[in-house]
Amino acid sequence: MSETINGDGVAVAANGVGKTFDTRSGEVQALTGVDLRVAAGEFVSLIGPSGCGKSTLMRLLADLDSPSEGTIEVFGKTPAQARRDQDYGIAFQQAGLLPWRTVAANIGLPLELHGTDRAARAARVAELAELVGLSDFADRYPDQLSGGMQQRVAIARSLAEQPRLLLMDEPFGALDEMTRERMQAELSRIVGESGAAVVFVTHSIPEAVFLSDRVVVMSPRPGRITGVVDIGIGRDVPRDESLRETTAFFAKVTEVREALHGTPVTASGREGR
């Protein structure tokens, strides 16, 4: 049974959401019966096999597509109204920076498009550049930055208009493992300082556990929610390298893996038969 929740205390409320695509070979059901709640300020990861509809659900939340059935609310509004009200920011796997614009100009692009005056725009860009640790690179161009730095610019840009919700679709998927882990810690810090809720798509179980308050597990197509794991690591606990070595972290990685595969994991780490 779906639960109806509205208001500023809930960032996302999806009720009975389904999505069907028409293809040359017939209809393809990408999502079915998805009920999801994300509280204001909460970090929720979506994890599941390729093709399970994680990115489709993200597109529905972002008003880039419409559900075939069910309803979605973002802070009690339709996704279209939330988009017009600039309630959310988006970051994808590719940073998508404009190569002819500097770091500062890329960060400030949403503000420029919405008519923010020059002085206010410059102040906000400086604030965001400091937040993501790029104050010394504000005049650089994207091709002068590493992949991790480019993603930090993209995250700063997604925060430009102080959204209450961040939608992030595998933003670190193209990075090497060391850079990815550093970016996870950076993102945790940035989100903590911004206070935004986050819906985060990933294929990485350790990444989901490291970042999230809850991990939502999805099934193969048609995608549906088959489990939710409460990570239970408080936001007062530093999300740094020491966390990855704790017993609690390893226990939650195992719990998410079991929920994802639907099979108990033995002490050796192999799935039981």
Buried (B, 14 or more C-beta within 10 A) or exposed (E): EBEEBEEEEBBBBBBBBBBBEEEEEEEEBBBBBBBBBBBBBBBBBBBBBEEBBBBBBBBBBBBBBEBBBBBBBBBBBBBEBBBEBBBBBBBBBBBBBEEEBBBBBBBBBBBBEEEBEEEEBBEBBBBBBEBBBBBEBBEBBBEEBEBBBBBBBBBBBBBBBEBBBBBBBBBBBBBEEEBBBBBBBBBBBBBBEBEBBBBBBBEBBBBBBBBBBBBBBBBEBBBBBBBEBEBEBEEEEEBEEEBBEEEEBBEBBBBBBBBBEEEEBEEEEEEEE
